[in-house]
Amino acid sequence: MPNNIEGRGLTDREMLQLCLELEKGRCRSISHTMLETSHKELREIYLQCFENANSNQYKLYEILNEKGWYQTDIASPEQISKVQEFMQNNLHPDNQF
C-alpha cells in the first residue's frame, strides 16, 4: 500500500495509530456505559462489545509495536514489586469496609 503519495492522505502508520486511538476510545466508552447499566442482558451485550474492542485494540497495538511504531518500556522487577505492594496495601477489597 502506498504511503502518503505526493503529500496526500495518511501513511500506514498514521492510519494504524488513528485506528488504535479509536479502539481505545471505544473501550473507554463501552466500559463506562456498562458500569451504568443495570439490565443484566444489556450488560452482557456491552461486555461482548468491550471484549471485541479490547481484542481489536490489542491486535492494532501488536502491529504497531512489531513495526517499531509504538514502543513501551519494560518494567523492572522493582517497578513490578512497587505496583504489587501498592495494590495489596491500598486496593484490597477486604480492607475497604
C-alpha positions in Angstrom: 0.0 0.0 0.0 1.5 3.4 -1.0 2.4 5.7 1.8 1.4 9.4 1.6 1.8 9.8 -2.2 2.7 13.4 -3.0 1.7 14.6 0.4 -2.0 13.3 0.1 -3.6 11.0 2.5 -2.3 9.3 5.6 0.6 7.0 6.0 0.1 3.4 7.1 1.5 4.4 10.5 -0.9 7.3 10.9 -3.9 5.1 9.9 -3.0 2.4 12.4 -2.4 4.9 15.1 -5.8 6.5 14.5 -7.5 3.1 14.5 -5.7 2.3 17.8 -6.9 5.5 19.4 -10.5 4.9 18.1 -10.5 1.4 19.6 -9.1 2.7 22.9 -11.9 5.3 22.9 -14.5 2.5 22.2 -13.2 0.5 25.1 -13.5 3.5 27.5 -17.0 4.4 26.2 -18.3 0.9 26.4 -16.8 0.3 29.9 -18.4 3.5 31.2 -21.7 2.6 29.7 -21.6 -1.0 31.0 -20.8 0.3 34.6 -24.0 2.4 34.5 -26.2 -0.4 33.1 -28.4 -2.3 35.5 -30.1 -4.6 33.0 -28.3 -8.0 33.1 -28.7 -9.0 29.4 -27.7 -5.5 28.2 -24.6 -5.6 30.4 -23.7 -8.9 28.8 -24.1 -7.4 25.3 -21.9 -4.5 26.4 -19.4 -6.9 27.8 -19.2 -8.8 24.4 -18.7 -5.4 22.7 -16.0 -4.5 25.1 -14.2 -7.8 24.6 -14.3 -7.3 20.9 -13.0 -3.7 21.0 -10.3 -4.8 23.5 -9.2 -7.6 21.2 -9.1 -5.2 18.2 -7.1 -2.7 20.3 -4.5 -5.2 21.3 -4.1 -6.5 17.7 -3.5 -3.0 16.5 -1.0 -2.4 19.3 0.8 -5.6 18.3 1.1 -4.5 14.7 2.4 -1.0 15.6 4.8 -2.5 18.2 6.1 -5.1 15.7 6.8 -2.3 13.2 8.6 -0.2 15.9 5.9 2.5 15.7 4.6 2.0 19.3 7.2 1.1 21.8 6.7 0.6 25.5 9.2 0.4 28.3 9.7 -3.0 30.0 9.0 -2.8 33.7 11.8 -3.6 36.1 11.3 -6.1 38.9 11.4 -3.2 41.3 8.6 -1.4 39.5 6.5 -4.5 39.4 7.0 -5.0 43.2 6.1 -1.4 43.9 2.8 -1.8 42.0 2.0 -5.1 43.6 2.7 -3.7 47.0 0.5 -0.6 46.3 -2.3 -2.8 45.1 -2.2 -5.1 48.1 -2.0 -2.2 50.6 -4.5 0.2 49.0 -6.9 -1.6 46.8 -7.6 -4.9 48.6 -11.4 -5.3 48.8 -11.4 -6.8 52.2 -9.8 -3.7 53.7 -12.3 -1.3 52.2 -15.2 -1.8 54.7 
